[in-house]
Amino acid sequence: MFKRKLLVNALILAGLSGGFYSTAWAATTNVVEGTDSTDCGSAQDFSDKALPISLKGKLGGISPPDDTDDYFSFTAPVGTSVVVKATAGTPSVPFLNVLGSPDENGDCATLSYENDKFTVPEDGKFIVKASDIESVYTLSIAEEPPVPPVPTVDSISTKIVDTAGKPIKGIYARLLTCVKRQGCYNTPGVSPALSNSKGKIEWNSNFGDELAPATYKIVANEGFYDYENDRYYPENLGYSADSSPKFAAAEDEEKVVDNIVLEGKKAVLSMKDCIVGDTVFLPGVCRFSVGITNKSTAVLKGKAEATLTGYGLYEEDERTSIKLSSAQPVNLKAGAKTNPALSFSFMPPNDADVLDGAEICYQVDVSEGNRKFGSKILASIESGTCLVYSEGLGWNSHARFNIFKK
């Protein structure tokens, strides 16, 4: 049997720093002579070497032609994640398998080995088989470096209050991550939070929020922000939206942000959505109404206008907005509300060119002032449902949350 020298370099673990191994060569390099290991039963035994181990070998290019496989045995504690890799001086590298110890028949079972990793299932020797190459190669067997813990902020919290300092319940808020020269954006992995009866809003790493040390900003709205469809749904609690200043949150910190004060709105709106075809005399017409309550101490004089927004009516990804011509005058004393509610209507298109899945949503804006001196929008409300067109069925009302926006 052909004799071969196998250079064995035992790497001694010197330490772990920043998630990477620091290693040093052993004081001496051992040269081991032995017969070729042509099967798992004759594996070169390195079980007395502590991991990590580096081995140099050669396959192919010699006679007899059975020098196609090399076998090496090692040991490691149960549960250890072992990285087994090979490199060579050619573009190709040896094909590796991890095997169990020989059974009574001399056979070695193939064990699970994926992405260069092998988890030690039990005590005993384990064998690495190298094959399918004609070259000098280097084999390394080492424990997988532990994954360093990801730094997190323990929690971020604030309170939502009105101008008198009274807590406001039911306010949704978003946590934005702010990056210099890139602006602020919705924090990945963090959902909007809702203020409780004490006005408190909190995000917590212990409850699934992914809070990395960073610069943040809290935006408090009076409604729900739908991330998937990139749309905001007002709840009309009677408060304007506001936000906190930017702030830094550090690792392991329980960050408490100053209260966010929301001003009360002059007008609060409510809407009754339409159901297409619910009018006996005008089938297919969408009729909806809006109620307005004047929350200020002065007369509210202005108008209410409805805007329709179409998504993918005649072309995919097309967005079209139009205002209904039927603006409604608003003239309410302090504390008064519209009685009856203001009514709006429109008829969606029914021509053959409307695309399947097209959608029409609508909203109403209430503004104060007049054309001569200018007007200011006091409050807006979006419909809770939209109209969706289906071939063969026509237009039907669907809840916003169930619709995929193009």
N, C-alpha and C positions, 0 to 999 in steps of 0.2 A: 504494500500500500504506500502510495506516495506520501513522503514526509513533508510537512510544511511548517514554517514558522508563523506563529500568530502573535502579533504585537498586541499586548493588553495594556491599556492605559486606564488605571483606576482613578477616576476623578473624585476627590474628597470634597464634600460639601463644606464650604467655609462660612456661608451665611446667607441671609436673605435680606434684600434691600429694595424697597419700592416695588415689590412684586416680581423682581428678577433675581435669578440665582447668581451668587458670586462664588466662583469655583477656583480651586488651585490644583496643580498636578501633584501626584504623590511624590514623595521624596525619591523613590526609585521607580524605574520602568522595568517591569518583569517581561522577559521573553519566554514564552511557553512553547515547547515543542510537543507535538502529538499527532496522532493519525487524523486524517480527515473525518469529520463527523458527517457520515452519509445518511444517518437516520436519527430519529428523536431519541432512540435508546443510547446512542453514542455521543450525545450532545456535550460540547465543551462545557465544563462545570465552573461557573463563576458565582455560585451561591454563597461563597464565603466573602464576596466583595460587597461592600455597602454601596447603595445607589448614591450618586449617579455613576455609571460605568461607561467607558468609551472603548470599543473594540475595533481593530482593523483586520480585515480579511481580504481574501481574493477568491474569485470564482471563475471557472472557465479557462480556456486557453492552455490546458494541460492534458496529459494522458495518464491514466485511463479516462474515458469520457464520462465517468459517473460523478465527477466533481462539479455537480450542478446545484447542490444544496449545502448550506451550512446550518448547524444547530448550536445554540448556546442556551444554557440554563441559568436562571437567577431566582432569587427569592425576594419577597417584600411583604410587609404586614398586610393582613386582611383589610380590605376596603381602600387600600392605597390606589390612587389614580396614577398609572405609570404611562409615561410618554415613550414610545419606541419609534425611533426614526433612523433613516439611513441616508447617507450621501455618498456620491461617487465622483470620479473625475470625468464622467461622461454625462450627456444630457439625461440618460436613463438612470434609475436607481434600482436597487434590489427590491423584489416583491417580498413583503414581510407577512408572516403569520405568527400568531401567538398560540402555543399549544399547551395542553396539560401534560402532566407526568405520564410516562408509559404505563399502560394497564398490564394485566397478567399475560396478555398476548403480544405485548410490545408495541401496541398502537397508542397514538397520542391524539386525543380529541382536539379539534380546532375550537378555540374560544373566541368570544366576542371581542373584536378589535376594530374600531372605527375612528377615522380622523386622527390616526397615530396614537390613539389612547386605548388603554386597557385597564380595567378595574379588577384588582386582585380579589377573587371570590372566596378563597379559603386558604388555609395554611398549605405549604408544600412548595415544590419547585415548579417553575414555569419555563417554557422553552420558546425561544424566538427562532423561527426558520427564515433564512435568507435565500432567495433563489432568483432565477430569471435574469441574470446579468453575467457578462464576461468582463470583469474589471476588478481593480482594487476598490474597496469600499470601506466606509466607516459606519459603524452601528453604535448608536447611543441609547442607553436605557436609563431613564431618570424619573424621579417623582415629579408629577405635574406641579408647577409653582402654585401656591394658593392664590386665589383671586383676592386682591386687596379689597377691603370694604369700600363701597361707594359712599362718599361723604354726603350727608343729607342735613337739611334743616329740620329740626323736630316739628315745628308748627309755625304757622303764620295766621294771625287773627286780628280782627278789628271789630268795631261796633258801628252800627248804622243808627243815627239819631236824627231827629228833626231839629229845627232852629231853637227850640226850647230845651233841647237835650233829652227829649223823650225817646226811648228806644222804638224802632220801627220794625215790626215783624213782616216777613214775607218779601224781603228785598233780595233779589238775585244779584250776585257779584261775580266777576271774572278776575282771575289772577293772571296778570300779564308779566312776561319776562322781558326786560329791557336790555338792549345791547347798544353800546356806543356806536353812533353813526349808522345803526340799522333800525333804530326805533324800538317799539314795544309790540309784542305779539302774544297770542294766546299760549299759555304755558303747556307744552305737550304733556300728556298723561295726567292733567289736572282738570277736573270738571268744575262748572260753576257751583257756587255754594249758596245756600239760602239762609237768611238771617232768622234766628229763633225769637222767642218771645222777649228775650232780653236784648235783642238787636245784634247779637253776636254772630259773626261769620268766622269760620275757621277751616283751614286746610292743615292736614296732619299726615306726616310721613308714615306713622304707625297704622294708618287706616287707608293705605293704598295710594295716597297722593305722592307724586314724584317731585320732591322739593329739593333741588340742588342749591348749594350756595350760589347766590346770584343777586342781581338788582331786579327788583320787582315793582309793580304798580297794581293797585286794586281799582277796578272800575265797578261802581255800584249802580245798577240799573233798577228799574221797577218792573222788570219782566224777565223772560227766559231767553237765553242765547243758545240757539241750536247749532252746535259746531258742525254737524254733518252737512247741514244745508246752508250754513253761513247766514243765518237769519235771526233776527231779534224779535221776540214776541212780547209786547207790553201788557202788563196786568192792570194798569190804571189804578194804582193805589193812591194817586194824587201827589206824587213827588217827582221832582226832576232828577235826572241822572247826574252823578258827580263822581270824582275819583280822588284817590289819595296821591300825595306827592310820590316820586320814586324813592325807594328805600332799599338798603342792602340787608340781606339776611345771611348769617354766617352758619358754618357747620355746627350742629347740635344746639342751635339757638332756638328758644321759644320766642319768636318775634311778635311783639304786640305793636300794632300800628295805631296811631292816633285816630280818634273817632272820625268817621266820614259823615258830614252834615248834609242832609238833603233838604232843599227848600220845597215847600208845598206849592203845588200848581194852582194857577188861577182857575183852571177849568179841568174837570174830570169827565171822561167820556165812557160810554158803554155802547155796545153794538149788538144788534140782532141780525145775524147773518141770514142770507137768502137760501132758499132751497129751490133750485131751478124747476119750474113747472108747478110751483105751489099756488100760482094765481090762476083762477078759473078762466078769467077773461083774456089773459095774456100768457098762454103757455110758453115756456122757454125764457121768460123774462126773469132776471135776477133782481128782486126787490130787497133792499136792506135798509135798516134804520139806525140812527145814532141818537142817544140821549146825552144831553150836556147839563152839567151842574156847575153853577158859578160859585167857586169856593172863596172868591175874594170879597172884600168889603165895599167894592165899587161896582158900578154898572159894567157889564160885559157887552160890548157892542162890536160886532164884526161879522164874520161869515164862516160857513162850513163848506169845504170843497172835498169832493171825492176823486180819487185817482185810481185808475185801473192799470195793472201791470200784467202784461202777457209774456209767457215764457214758451218759446218754441212753437209759436202759432203757425208760421209758414216756413220757417227754416230752423234747423236745430241750433241751439245755443243763442237764438235770437231773443232779445229782450226789448219790449216796447211798452212805453208808459204814455197814457193819455189822461187828461182831466175831463170829467163829465161837465157838460155845459150848465147843468142845473145846480149852481151854487146856492146854498140856503142862507138867508140872513139870520144873524144871531143878535138878540137884544134881551139880555137877562138882568134882572135886578140882583143885588147881592144875596147870595144864598139860594137863588131860584134855580129851577131846572126846567128844561123844555118839556111841554105837555100840550100836545103829543110830541113824540120823538120826531126828529127830522127824517124824511124819507128820500131815498135815492133808488134809481133803477137803471138797468141797462140790459141789452139783449146781446149775448155772445154770438160771434159769427158762426154760420152753419153752412158755409160753402164747401165744396168738395176739396178745396186745397188745404183745409185745416189738417195739421199733422196729428197722428195718433199720439196721445200723451201730452198734447198742448195744455197749458194751464193759464188761468186768469185769477189773480188775487186782487183785492181792493183794500183801500184804506181811506180814512177821512181825517183831514187836518182842520182844526179850528184856529182861526187867526183873529187878532184884535186890531182895529184901526180901519183905514179906508185907503182908496187908491190915491187920493190927493196927498195925504200926509204919510203914506206908507203903512204897511201892516206887519205884524209879528205873529208867527205861529205860536200859540199857547199850548196846544196839546194835539196829539195824533193818536189814532187807534187803527190797528190792522185787523182784518177779518180773521176769525178763528178757523174758517174754512176757505178753500179755493175751489174753483170750477175746473174739472179735468175732462178733456175730450177723449172719448173712446170710439173707435170705428164700430158702427152698428148700434151703439148705445147713445151716442151724442154726449152732451154735457151733463155732468153730475157733480154734486158737492162732495168734497172729501176734506177731512181734517188736515190741517197743515202738517202736523207731525207725521202723517202717513204718506207724504208725497216726497218724491225725490226731485229736488230742484235741478234743472239743467244748468 
